Amino acid sequence: MTINHLILQNLKKNLKNYYLYVFALMFSVALYFAFVTLQYDPAMDDVQEGIKGAAAMKAASVLLVVIVTTFLLYANNIFIKRRSKEIGLFQMIGMTKGKVFRILSVENLILYFASLTGGVFIGFVISKFVTMILFKLTGLDRIATLSFSVPALVQTVIVFTLIYGLILLANYLFVKQQTILSLFHVTSSSEDRVKKVSLFDIIIGSLGIVSILVGYFVSSKLFGGTFTSMETLFIAMIFILGSVIIGTYFFYKGSVTFLFNLIRKKKNGHLAVRDVLSLSSIMFRMKSNALILTIITTISGLAIGLLSLSYISYYSAEKTAEHYVPSDFTLTDMEDAAYFKEALDAHGIAYNETVIDVLIAEVYVKDILEEPLDGVDFDSDIMILPVIRDTAVESVNVAPEEAAFTGYNDMMQQFMSLKDSGFIELRGKQKVIPQNYIGLHSEYLVSTYFSSGGLPLAIVNETTFSQLQDDIDPEIQLNSSVHIGIDIKDAGQLEEAITLFHETPFTSETPQYAQFEMSQSQKQIFGLAMFIVGFLGLTFLITSGCILYFKQMDESEEEKGSYTILRKLGFTQGDLLKGIRVKQVFNFGIPLLLGLSHSYFAVKSGWFFFGTELWTPMIMVMLLYTALYSIFAILSVLYYKKVIKDAL
C-alpha cells in the first residue's frame, strides 16, 4: 500500500466517522464568510454609520474567530487521541514521527480546505438571506442582493489558514511528545475510570450545589437595595460570577456523582439495563469532563442571557418609544403645531390634540426616597422635575395639598425607589409649597424633552400649579413650557402624516418628535445588537453541541464491547436504546438546564436596564435554544443505535 493510497483510505474513514465535524467546520466557515461579507456590503453603510455599528460588527467577527478556533482545536484534540493507536502502529512498522506528521498534515489539508471551500460556497449562498434578516431586524428599507465579496473571501482564507496552522502545531506537539507505548494508552487514560464515590466527592458535590444557590441568592438581591455603594455592587457581581462558575465545576466534579449514587442506592442494587447504561456511566463520565462541561455551561448561560437581554430590548422598543413620545407626534411650540395641524387638515387627516402646560421646579424628595445607592452621581434630596396640573390627566385627581408622580423609569426605581406616601416640597424662586405625596402612577404623559433621565413627572392640583406658576425660577425653565400631543385617529393615515411632519417648515429650535421614528431608531440599535449576539450564540450552540456529540461518539466506541456482551445475553436493541435515551437526556440536559438556570438569574437581576418586558422574550429565547440543542442529543442517540446494531 502506497502512502497516497493510505491517505485516501484514511480520508474516507475520517469523513465517514467525523461527518459532523466536517459539517461544523463548513458551517463555521459559512457563518464567518457571510458575516464578513456584510461588512463589505455597500447596503450596510446605513447600518454601520447610522447607528455606529461598524465597531460592533468588527468586534463580533473577532469573537466569532475565537469561538471557532477554540472549537476546532478541541475537536482536533479529540480526533488525534482517537487515532493514537493508528499513529502507534505507523511508528511500529518503521515510519518516523516526521513521516507520520506529514501523513496527518496532508489528510488534514485535504479535509480542512475542502470543507473551507464548501463553507465559502454555502456562506455565499446564505449571505443574501443573512442580510435580509439584518434589514428586517433593524427596520431598514433596503434590497438585499446576492454578491460575491473578494475582500471577504481573502479575510476568510487568511483567518482559517491561521487556524489550520494552529491545528498543525497541536498535532506536531502531540506526535512528538508521545511514545509508542503511550499512544496505545491515550484513549483508555482519557476518561476517569474510578467507580467509587468518596467522601471528597460528597463534600465537593455539596459545596457545588451550595455555591450555585448562594450565587443565585446574591444575584436576586443585586439591585434590591442590599448593596448601597458602587464598590459593594461591583464586589457582589464578581462574587456571583465566581460563585456560580466554581459551583458549576464542583457540581460536575462531585454533585452529579453524589446525587446519582443516592438514586442508585435507593434501588437497593436492583438496577435495570437502562440504569446501568445511563446512571452508572454518567456518574463518572461527567466527573472526568468537569472542566469542559463547566466551560460549555457557563458560555451557554452567557449566550442565552445576552440573547434574552438583546431580545428584551428589541421586544420593548415600541413601548420604550411610547415612554419617550407618548403621542404619535409631540411638539413643543404652538406655532409649529399650528403649521403641522394645517397640513393635516389640508390632507383630510383626522387627529386628536392634547395640550399640557409644563413647569420645571425643584422638588424636595428626601422624605419619600428609599435608601439611595451611594456613589450614584445624583443629589438625593432634590430632584428637578416637570410639573403639570391634574386637569390635564383624566386618570389622576389630587387635592390642593396633594401631589402624585407618574412615569418613573424602572431602572431609576431600582437605584432610587420611592415610598408609597410621604412629604415633599415644591420650590419656586422664593416660595416653598409643601405637599402630601400620594403615590406613583405608570403613565408617561409628556415627551422626553421635559422628562429626560428617567425621572418622574409631578402632578399637582390647579391651585398649587397656579402658585408655582407665579413664582417660577427662570434659571431652570426650558425654552418651551407646553407639551402638544397629536394622535392620528386612522392608523392607516399615519405614514402620510409622518411625511407631512417632515415637510412642515418648523421654525422653533425646540425639538419635535414622531413616535414611529423613535421606535424605528430603537429597533435599529437593538436589532443590530440582537443580530450580532444571535450570530455568536448560534455559532457557540453549534460548536458546543458538536463537542458533546463527539464525546458521545468516543464513549459509544469504548462501550461497544459491553453492548456486544449485553446483546449476547439476550437484550434487544430496543432494551439498550432505552438506557441510551435516558443517558442522552442527562448528558445534554444537565448542561442545558444549568445554562438556562444561570441565564435566568442573570437576566432576572438586571433586565429592567434593557426594556419593559421580561417573560415573553426570555421564554422564547430559551425555548428556541433548547430546541436547537436537542438536535445534537437526537443525533447522539442515532449514532449509538448504529454502534449497538454493529455490536453483533
C-alpha positions as CSV (number, residue, x, y, z in Angstrom):
1,M,0.0,0.0,0.0
2,T,1.4,3.4,-1.0
3,I,1.4,6.4,1.2
4,N,-1.1,8.1,-1.2
5,H,-3.4,5.2,-1.0
6,L,-3.1,5.1,2.8
7,I,-4.0,8.8,2.9
8,L,-7.1,8.3,0.7
9,Q,-8.3,5.4,2.8
10,N,-7.9,7.4,6.0
11,L,-9.8,10.3,4.4
12,K,-12.7,8.0,3.6
13,K,-12.7,6.6,7.1
14,N,-12.4,10.1,8.7
15,L,-15.2,11.5,6.5
16,K,-17.4,8.6,7.4
17,N,-16.8,8.9,11.2
18,Y,-16.4,12.7,11.5
19,Y,-19.1,13.9,9.1
20,L,-20.5,16.2,11.9
21,Y,-17.0,17.7,12.3
22,V,-16.9,18.5,8.6
23,F,-20.4,19.9,8.8
24,A,-19.5,22.1,11.8
25,L,-16.3,23.3,10.0
26,M,-18.2,24.1,6.9
27,F,-21.0,25.8,8.9
28,S,-18.4,27.9,10.9
29,V,-16.8,29.0,7.6
30,A,-20.1,29.8,6.1
31,L,-21.2,31.9,9.1
32,Y,-17.9,33.8,9.2
33,F,-17.8,34.4,5.4
34,A,-21.5,35.6,5.4
35,F,-20.8,37.8,8.4
36,V,-17.7,39.3,6.9
37,T,-19.5,39.8,3.6
38,L,-21.9,42.1,5.5
39,Q,-19.1,44.4,6.5
40,Y,-18.1,44.9,2.8
41,D,-21.7,45.2,1.5
42,P,-22.4,48.9,0.4
43,A,-26.0,48.4,1.5
44,M,-24.7,48.1,5.1
45,D,-23.5,51.7,5.2
46,D,-26.7,52.9,6.7
47,V,-26.5,50.3,9.5
48,Q,-22.8,50.9,10.3
49,E,-22.8,54.6,10.0
50,G,-26.4,55.4,11.0
51,I,-26.2,53.5,14.3
52,K,-22.4,53.3,14.6
53,G,-22.4,49.6,14.2
54,A,-19.1,49.1,12.4
55,A,-17.1,48.7,15.6
56,A,-19.7,46.2,16.9
57,M,-19.5,44.2,13.7
58,K,-15.7,44.0,13.8
59,A,-15.7,43.1,17.4
60,A,-18.2,40.3,16.7
61,S,-16.1,38.9,13.9
62,V,-13.2,38.7,16.3
63,L,-15.3,36.8,18.9
64,L,-16.5,34.6,16.1
65,V,-13.0,33.6,15.3
66,V,-12.2,32.9,18.9
67,I,-15.2,30.6,19.3
68,V,-14.4,28.7,16.0
69,T,-10.7,28.4,16.8
70,T,-11.4,27.0,20.3
71,F,-13.9,24.5,18.9
72,L,-11.6,23.3,16.0
73,L,-8.6,22.9,18.3
74,Y,-10.7,21.0,20.8
75,A,-12.3,18.8,18.2
76,N,-8.9,18.1,16.6
77,N,-7.6,17.1,20.0
78,I,-10.4,14.5,20.4
79,F,-9.8,13.1,16.9
80,I,-6.0,12.9,17.2
81,K,-6.4,11.0,20.5
82,R,-8.8,8.6,18.9
83,R,-6.2,7.9,16.2
84,S,-3.4,7.4,18.7
85,K,-3.3,3.6,18.2
86,E,-3.2,4.1,14.5
87,I,-0.3,6.5,14.9
88,G,1.4,4.0,17.2
89,L,1.1,1.3,14.5
90,F,2.6,3.5,11.9
91,Q,5.6,4.0,14.1
92,M,5.8,0.3,14.9
93,I,6.1,-0.6,11.2
94,G,9.0,1.8,10.8
95,M,7.6,5.2,10.0
96,T,9.4,8.1,11.6
97,K,7.4,10.7,13.6
98,G,8.1,13.2,10.9
99,K,6.5,11.0,8.2
100,V,3.5,10.3,10.4
101,F,3.1,14.0,11.0
102,R,3.3,14.6,7.2
103,I,0.6,12.0,6.6
104,L,-1.7,13.6,9.2
105,S,-0.9,17.1,7.8
106,V,-1.8,16.0,4.2
107,E,-5.1,14.4,5.4
108,N,-6.0,17.5,7.4
109,L,-5.0,19.7,4.5
110,I,-7.4,18.0,2.1
111,L,-10.2,17.6,4.6
112,Y,-9.8,21.1,6.0
113,F,-9.6,23.1,2.8
114,A,-12.2,21.1,1.0
115,S,-14.5,22.0,4.0
116,L,-13.3,25.6,3.7
117,T,-14.2,25.7,0.0
118,G,-17.6,24.2,0.7
119,G,-18.2,26.6,3.6
120,V,-17.4,29.6,1.5
121,F,-19.8,28.5,-1.1
122,I,-22.6,28.0,1.5
123,G,-21.7,31.3,3.0
124,F,-22.1,33.0,-0.4
125,V,-25.5,31.3,-0.9
126,I,-26.8,32.3,2.5
127,S,-25.3,35.8,2.6
128,K,-28.4,37.3,1.0
129,F,-30.6,35.6,3.5
130,V,-28.5,36.8,6.4
131,T,-28.6,40.4,5.0
132,M,-32.4,40.2,4.7
133,I,-32.6,39.1,8.4
134,L,-30.5,42.1,9.5
135,F,-32.5,44.5,7.4
136,K,-35.7,43.0,8.8
137,L,-34.5,43.3,12.4
138,T,-33.2,46.9,12.0
139,G,-36.2,48.0,10.0
140,L,-34.1,49.3,7.1
141,D,-35.9,49.6,3.8
142,R,-33.2,48.2,1.6
143,I,-32.9,45.5,-1.0
144,A,-30.6,42.6,-0.2
145,T,-28.6,41.5,-3.2
146,L,-26.5,38.3,-3.7
147,S,-23.0,39.4,-4.5
148,F,-19.6,37.8,-4.0
149,S,-17.1,39.8,-1.9
150,V,-13.5,39.2,-2.8
151,P,-12.2,41.1,0.3
152,A,-14.4,38.9,2.5
153,L,-13.0,35.8,0.8
154,V,-9.4,36.9,1.3
155,Q,-10.1,37.7,5.0
156,T,-11.8,34.3,5.5
157,V,-9.0,32.3,3.8
158,I,-6.4,34.2,5.9
159,V,-8.2,33.6,9.2
160,F,-8.9,29.9,8.6
161,T,-5.4,29.3,7.2
162,L,-4.0,30.6,10.5
163,I,-6.4,28.3,12.4
164,Y,-5.1,25.4,10.3
165,G,-1.5,26.4,11.3
166,L,-2.5,26.1,15.0
167,I,-4.0,22.7,14.3
168,L,-0.8,21.5,12.7
169,L,1.2,22.8,15.6
170,A,-1.1,20.9,18.0
171,N,-0.7,17.7,16.0
172,Y,3.1,18.2,15.8
173,L,3.4,18.6,19.6
174,F,1.2,15.5,20.1
175,V,3.2,13.2,17.8
176,K,6.5,14.5,19.1
177,Q,5.7,14.1,22.8
178,Q,4.1,10.6,22.7
179,T,6.0,7.4,22.8
180,I,4.8,4.2,21.0
181,L,3.7,2.7,24.3
182,S,1.8,5.8,25.5
183,L,0.0,6.1,22.1
184,F,-1.7,2.7,22.9
185,H,-3.0,4.0,26.2
186,V,-4.1,7.6,25.4
187,T,-7.7,6.7,24.8
188,S,-8.1,4.4,27.8
189,S,-6.5,7.0,30.1
190,S,-8.5,9.9,28.8
191,E,-11.6,9.1,31.0
192,D,-11.8,8.7,34.7
193,R,-12.4,5.0,35.4
194,V,-12.8,5.3,39.2
195,K,-16.1,3.6,40.2
196,K,-16.2,4.6,43.9
197,V,-17.9,7.6,45.5
198,S,-15.5,9.0,48.0
199,L,-16.1,11.4,50.9
200,F,-14.3,14.0,48.9
201,D,-16.9,13.7,46.1
202,I,-19.7,14.2,48.7
203,I,-18.0,17.3,50.1
204,I,-17.2,18.8,46.7
205,G,-20.7,18.0,45.5
206,S,-22.4,19.6,48.4
207,L,-20.2,22.7,48.1
208,G,-21.1,22.9,44.4
209,I,-24.8,23.0,45.0
210,V,-24.5,25.4,47.9
211,S,-22.2,27.7,45.9
212,I,-24.6,27.9,42.9
213,L,-27.5,28.6,45.2
214,V,-25.6,31.3,47.1
215,G,-24.7,32.9,43.8
216,Y,-28.4,32.9,42.7
217,F,-29.5,34.4,46.1
218,V,-27.0,37.2,45.9
219,S,-28.0,38.0,42.3
220,S,-31.6,38.3,43.4
221,K,-30.5,41.0,45.8
222,L,-28.2,42.8,43.5
223,F,-30.3,45.8,42.7
224,G,-32.8,45.4,45.6
225,G,-31.1,47.9,47.9
226,T,-28.9,45.4,49.8
227,F,-25.8,46.8,48.2
228,T,-25.7,50.5,48.8
229,S,-22.4,51.6,47.1
230,M,-20.9,51.1,43.7
231,E,-17.9,49.4,45.3
232,T,-20.0,46.8,47.1
233,L,-22.1,46.3,44.0
234,F,-19.0,45.6,41.9
235,I,-17.7,43.2,44.5
236,A,-21.1,41.4,44.6
237,M,-21.0,41.0,40.8
238,I,-17.6,39.4,41.0
239,F,-18.7,37.2,43.8
240,I,-21.7,36.0,41.9
241,L,-19.6,35.2,38.8
242,G,-17.0,33.3,40.8
243,S,-19.5,31.5,43.0
244,V,-21.6,30.3,40.1
245,I,-18.6,29.2,37.9
246,I,-16.8,27.4,40.8
247,G,-20.1,25.9,41.9
248,T,-20.7,24.6,38.4
249,Y,-17.3,23.0,38.3
250,F,-17.9,21.3,41.7
251,F,-21.3,20.3,40.6
252,Y,-19.9,18.3,37.7
253,K,-16.9,17.1,39.8
254,G,-18.9,15.8,42.7
255,S,-22.6,16.7,42.8
256,V,-23.6,14.5,39.8
257,T,-21.7,11.5,41.1
258,F,-23.1,12.0,44.6
259,L,-26.8,12.5,43.6
260,F,-26.8,9.7,41.1
261,N,-25.2,7.4,43.6
262,L,-28.1,8.2,46.0
263,I,-30.5,7.2,43.3
264,R,-28.6,4.0,42.6
265,K,-28.5,3.1,46.4
266,K,-32.3,3.8,46.6
267,K,-32.8,1.0,44.1
268,N,-31.0,-1.4,46.6
269,G,-29.0,-3.0,43.8
270,H,-32.0,-3.8,41.6
271,L,-30.6,-2.0,38.5
272,A,-32.3,-2.5,35.1
273,V,-30.1,-2.4,32.0
274,R,-31.5,1.1,31.4
275,D,-30.0,2.2,34.8
276,V,-26.6,0.6,34.0
277,L,-26.4,2.3,30.6
278,S,-27.4,5.7,32.0
279,L,-26.8,6.4,35.7
280,S,-23.7,4.3,36.1
281,S,-22.0,5.8,33.0
282,I,-22.9,9.4,33.6
283,M,-21.8,9.4,37.3
284,F,-18.2,9.1,36.4
285,R,-18.0,10.4,32.9
286,M,-19.2,13.9,33.9
287,K,-16.6,13.9,36.7
288,S,-13.8,13.4,34.3
289,N,-15.2,16.0,31.9
290,A,-15.9,18.6,34.6
291,L,-13.8,21.4,33.1
292,I,-15.1,21.3,29.5
293,L,-18.7,20.9,30.8
294,T,-18.2,23.9,33.1
295,I,-17.0,26.0,30.1
296,I,-19.9,24.8,27.9
297,T,-22.4,25.5,30.7
298,T,-21.0,28.9,31.5
299,I,-20.8,30.2,28.0
300,S,-24.3,28.7,27.2
301,G,-25.7,30.7,30.1
302,L,-23.9,33.8,28.8
303,A,-25.2,33.2,25.3
304,I,-28.8,32.7,26.4
305,G,-28.6,35.6,28.8
306,L,-27.2,38.0,26.2
307,L,-29.8,36.8,23.6
308,S,-32.5,37.3,26.2
309,L,-31.4,40.8,27.1
310,S,-31.0,41.9,23.4
311,Y,-34.4,40.5,22.6
312,I,-35.9,42.2,25.6
313,S,-34.5,45.5,24.3
314,Y,-35.8,44.8,20.8
315,Y,-39.2,43.5,22.0
316,S,-39.6,46.6,24.2
317,A,-38.6,49.1,21.5
318,E,-42.2,50.2,20.8
319,K,-43.1,50.5,24.5
320,T,-39.9,52.4,25.2
321,A,-40.7,54.8,22.3
322,E,-44.1,55.4,23.9
323,H,-42.4,56.4,27.1
324,Y,-40.3,58.9,25.3
325,V,-43.0,60.1,22.9
326,P,-46.5,59.4,24.4
327,S,-48.4,60.6,21.3
328,D,-47.9,59.9,17.6
329,F,-46.4,63.3,17.4
330,T,-45.2,65.6,20.1
331,L,-44.3,69.3,19.6
332,T,-43.2,72.0,22.0
333,D,-44.1,75.1,20.1
334,M,-47.6,76.3,19.4
335,E,-46.7,78.0,16.1
336,D,-45.1,74.8,14.8
337,A,-48.1,72.8,16.0
338,A,-50.4,75.2,14.0
339,Y,-48.3,74.6,10.8
340,F,-48.5,70.9,11.2
341,K,-52.2,70.8,12.0
342,E,-52.9,72.9,8.9
343,A,-51.1,70.4,6.8
344,L,-53.1,67.5,8.4
345,D,-56.3,69.4,7.8
346,A,-55.4,70.1,4.2
347,H,-54.9,66.4,3.5
348,G,-58.0,65.3,5.4
349,I,-56.2,63.5,8.2
350,A,-58.3,63.5,11.4
351,Y,-56.4,63.8,14.7
352,N,-56.8,64.3,18.5
353,E,-54.8,67.1,20.2
354,T,-53.6,67.2,23.8
355,V,-52.1,70.3,25.2
356,I,-50.4,70.3,28.6
357,D,-48.7,73.2,30.3
358,V,-45.4,72.2,31.9
359,L,-43.3,73.9,34.6
360,I,-39.9,72.9,35.9
361,A,-39.4,73.0,39.6
362,E,-37.1,71.8,42.3
363,V,-38.8,69.1,44.4
364,Y,-37.6,68.1,47.8
365,V,-38.0,64.3,47.9
366,K,-35.8,63.1,50.8
367,D,-38.8,62.0,52.9
368,I,-40.2,59.7,50.1
369,L,-37.0,58.3,48.8
370,E,-35.8,54.9,50.0
371,E,-32.1,54.5,50.9
372,P,-30.3,55.6,47.7
373,L,-27.3,53.8,46.2
374,D,-24.2,55.5,47.4
375,G,-21.8,56.5,44.6
376,V,-24.6,57.5,42.2
377,D,-24.0,61.0,40.9
378,F,-27.3,62.4,42.0
379,D,-28.5,64.8,44.7
380,S,-30.8,62.5,46.7
381,D,-32.6,65.4,48.5
382,I,-33.6,67.4,45.4
383,M,-35.0,66.4,42.0
384,I,-35.6,68.9,39.2
385,L,-38.9,67.7,37.8
386,P,-41.5,68.7,35.3
387,V,-44.8,69.7,36.9
388,I,-48.3,69.6,35.4
389,R,-51.9,70.3,36.7
390,D,-54.2,67.3,37.4
391,T,-56.8,68.7,35.0
392,A,-54.6,67.6,32.1
393,V,-54.8,64.0,33.3
394,E,-58.1,62.1,33.3
395,S,-56.9,59.2,35.4
396,V,-55.4,61.2,38.3
397,N,-57.1,63.7,40.6
398,V,-55.3,65.3,43.5
399,A,-56.5,67.7,46.3
400,P,-55.0,71.2,46.8
401,E,-52.3,70.0,49.2
402,E,-51.5,66.7,47.4
403,A,-49.1,65.6,44.7
404,A,-48.6,62.4,42.7
405,F,-45.8,61.2,40.5
406,T,-46.1,59.4,37.2
407,G,-43.8,57.8,34.6
408,Y,-40.8,56.9,36.8
409,N,-38.3,54.9,34.9
410,D,-38.0,51.2,36.0
411,M,-34.2,51.4,36.1
412,M,-34.3,54.6,38.2
413,Q,-36.6,52.9,40.7
414,Q,-34.1,50.2,41.3
415,F,-31.5,52.7,42.3
416,M,-33.8,55.3,43.9
417,S,-37.0,53.6,45.0
418,L,-39.9,55.8,46.1
419,K,-42.1,55.2,49.0
420,D,-45.9,55.0,48.7
421,S,-46.5,58.1,50.7
422,G,-44.7,60.9,52.5
423,F,-43.9,64.6,52.4
424,I,-42.4,66.6,49.5
425,E,-41.8,70.3,48.8
426,L,-42.2,72.2,45.5
427,R,-39.7,75.0,45.5
428,G,-40.1,78.1,43.4
429,K,-37.9,81.1,43.2
430,Q,-39.0,82.4,46.7
431,K,-41.8,80.2,47.9
432,V,-41.8,76.6,49.3
433,I,-45.1,74.8,48.7
434,P,-45.5,71.7,51.0
435,Q,-47.4,68.7,49.5
436,N,-48.5,65.3,50.6
437,Y,-47.2,62.7,48.3
438,I,-49.9,60.1,47.5
439,G,-48.2,57.6,45.2
440,L,-46.7,56.7,41.8
441,H,-48.6,56.1,38.5
442,S,-47.3,54.3,35.4
443,E,-48.5,56.7,32.6
444,Y,-46.0,58.7,30.6
445,L,-47.7,62.0,29.7
446,V,-45.1,64.4,28.3
447,S,-42.3,64.0,25.8
448,T,-38.7,63.2,26.7
449,Y,-37.9,66.9,26.2
450,F,-39.3,67.5,29.6
451,S,-38.7,64.2,31.4
452,S,-35.3,63.0,30.3
453,G,-33.2,60.9,32.5
454,G,-36.0,58.6,33.6
455,L,-37.2,60.9,36.4
456,P,-40.9,61.2,37.1
457,L,-43.5,63.8,36.3
458,A,-45.2,65.6,39.2
459,I,-49.0,66.1,39.1
460,V,-50.4,68.8,41.4
461,N,-53.8,70.5,41.9
462,E,-54.8,73.5,39.8
463,T,-54.3,75.8,42.9
464,T,-50.8,74.5,43.6
465,F,-49.9,74.8,39.9
466,S,-51.0,78.5,39.8
467,Q,-49.0,79.2,42.9
468,L,-45.9,77.7,41.4
469,Q,-46.5,79.4,38.1
470,D,-46.5,82.8,39.8
471,D,-43.1,82.0,41.4
472,I,-41.2,80.0,38.9
473,D,-37.4,80.0,38.9
474,P,-36.5,81.2,35.4
475,E,-33.0,79.8,35.6
476,I,-34.2,76.2,35.5
477,Q,-37.1,76.6,32.9
478,L,-36.8,75.1,29.5
479,N,-37.2,77.0,26.2
480,S,-40.7,75.7,25.9
481,S,-43.4,75.3,28.6
482,V,-46.0,73.4,26.6
483,H,-46.4,69.8,25.5
484,I,-48.6,69.3,22.4
485,G,-49.5,65.8,21.6
486,I,-51.2,64.9,18.3
487,D,-52.6,61.4,17.8
488,I,-53.8,60.3,14.3
489,K,-57.3,58.7,14.5
490,D,-56.9,56.4,11.5
491,A,-53.7,54.3,11.8
492,G,-53.8,53.8,8.0
493,Q,-53.0,57.5,7.6
494,L,-50.0,57.5,9.9
495,E,-47.4,57.1,7.2
496,E,-48.8,60.0,5.2
497,A,-48.8,62.1,8.4
498,I,-45.1,61.3,9.0
499,T,-44.3,62.5,5.5
500,L,-46.2,65.8,6.2
501,F,-44.4,66.0,9.6
502,H,-41.0,66.1,7.8
503,E,-42.3,68.5,5.1
504,T,-43.7,71.0,7.7
505,P,-41.4,74.1,8.0
506,F,-40.9,74.2,11.7
507,T,-39.3,77.4,12.9
508,S,-38.7,76.7,16.6
509,E,-35.4,75.5,18.0
510,T,-37.2,73.2,20.5
511,P,-37.4,69.6,19.4
512,Q,-40.4,67.9,17.7
513,Y,-40.8,64.1,17.9
514,A,-42.5,61.3,15.9
515,Q,-43.2,58.2,18.0
516,F,-42.9,55.8,15.0
517,E,-39.4,57.2,14.1
518,M,-38.3,56.9,17.7
519,S,-39.5,53.3,17.7
520,Q,-37.6,52.6,14.5
521,S,-34.5,54.2,15.9
522,Q,-34.7,51.9,18.9
523,K,-35.3,48.9,16.7
524,Q,-32.2,49.7,14.6
525,I,-29.9,49.9,17.6
526,F,-31.3,46.8,19.4
527,G,-31.9,44.9,16.2
528,L,-28.2,45.1,15.3
529,A,-27.3,44.0,18.8
530,M,-29.7,41.1,18.7
531,F,-28.4,40.1,15.2
532,I,-24.7,40.1,16.4
533,V,-25.5,38.3,19.7
534,G,-27.7,35.8,17.8
535,F,-24.9,35.1,15.3
536,L,-22.4,34.5,18.0
537,G,-24.9,32.5,20.1
538,L,-25.7,30.2,17.1
539,T,-22.0,29.6,16.4
540,F,-21.4,28.6,20.0
541,L,-24.5,26.5,20.1
542,I,-23.3,24.5,17.0
543,T,-19.8,24.2,18.3
544,S,-20.6,23.2,21.9
545,G,-23.3,20.8,20.7
546,C,-20.7,19.1,18.4
547,I,-18.2,18.8,21.2
548,L,-20.8,17.0,23.4
549,Y,-21.7,14.8,20.3
550,F,-18.0,14.0,19.7
551,K,-17.7,12.9,23.4
552,Q,-20.6,10.6,22.9
553,M,-19.0,9.1,19.8
554,D,-15.9,8.3,21.9
555,E,-18.0,6.8,24.7
556,S,-20.1,4.7,22.4
557,E,-17.0,3.2,20.7
558,E,-15.4,2.5,24.1
559,E,-18.6,0.8,25.3
560,K,-19.1,-1.2,22.2
561,G,-17.7,-4.4,23.9
562,S,-20.3,-4.0,26.7
563,Y,-23.1,-3.8,24.1
564,T,-21.8,-7.0,22.4
565,I,-22.0,-8.8,25.8
566,L,-25.5,-7.5,26.6
567,R,-26.8,-8.5,23.1
568,K,-25.4,-12.0,23.6
569,L,-27.1,-12.2,26.9
570,G,-30.4,-11.6,25.1
571,F,-31.1,-7.9,25.5
572,T,-32.6,-6.4,22.3
573,Q,-31.6,-3.3,20.5
574,G,-34.7,-1.6,21.9
575,D,-33.7,-2.5,25.5
576,L,-30.3,-0.9,25.1
577,L,-31.7,2.2,23.4
578,K,-34.0,2.9,26.3
579,G,-31.0,3.3,28.5
580,I,-29.1,5.3,25.8
581,R,-32.0,7.7,25.5
582,V,-32.0,8.4,29.3
583,K,-28.3,8.8,29.1
584,Q,-28.5,11.5,26.4
585,V,-31.2,13.3,28.3
586,F,-28.8,13.7,31.2
587,N,-25.7,14.2,29.0
588,F,-27.2,17.1,27.1
589,G,-30.0,18.1,29.5
590,I,-27.8,18.8,32.6
591,P,-25.5,21.3,30.9
592,L,-28.5,22.8,29.2
593,L,-30.6,23.1,32.3
594,L,-27.7,24.6,34.3
595,G,-27.1,27.1,31.5
596,L,-30.8,28.1,31.4
597,S,-30.8,28.4,35.2
598,H,-27.7,30.6,35.2
599,S,-29.1,32.8,32.4
600,Y,-32.4,33.2,34.2
601,F,-31.0,34.5,37.4
602,A,-28.6,36.8,35.5
603,V,-31.3,38.2,33.3
604,K,-33.8,38.5,36.2
605,S,-31.4,40.6,38.3
606,G,-30.9,43.3,35.7
607,W,-33.4,43.0,32.9
608,F,-35.0,46.4,33.7
609,F,-31.9,48.2,32.3
610,F,-32.8,46.8,28.8
611,G,-36.5,47.1,28.4
612,T,-40.0,46.9,29.8
613,E,-40.9,43.2,29.2
614,L,-39.2,40.2,30.8
615,W,-41.0,36.9,30.4
616,T,-42.1,36.7,26.8
617,P,-38.7,37.5,25.2
618,M,-36.7,35.4,27.7
619,I,-39.0,32.3,27.4
620,M,-39.0,32.5,23.6
621,V,-35.1,32.6,23.5
622,M,-34.9,29.7,26.0
623,L,-37.3,27.5,24.0
624,L,-35.5,28.2,20.7
625,Y,-32.1,27.4,22.3
626,T,-33.4,24.2,23.8
627,A,-35.0,23.0,20.6
628,L,-31.8,23.6,18.6
629,Y,-29.6,22.0,21.4
630,S,-31.9,18.9,21.4
631,I,-30.9,18.1,17.8
632,F,-27.5,17.0,18.9
633,A,-29.0,14.7,21.6
634,I,-31.1,13.1,18.9
635,L,-28.0,12.7,16.6
636,S,-26.2,11.1,19.5
637,V,-29.0,8.5,20.0
638,L,-28.9,7.7,16.3
639,Y,-25.1,7.2,16.4
640,Y,-25.5,4.9,19.5
641,K,-28.2,3.0,17.6
642,K,-25.7,2.4,14.8
643,V,-23.0,1.2,17.2
644,I,-25.4,-1.1,19.0
645,K,-26.5,-2.6,15.7
646,D,-22.9,-3.3,14.8
647,A,-22.1,-4.8,18.2
648,L,-23.1,-8.3,17.0
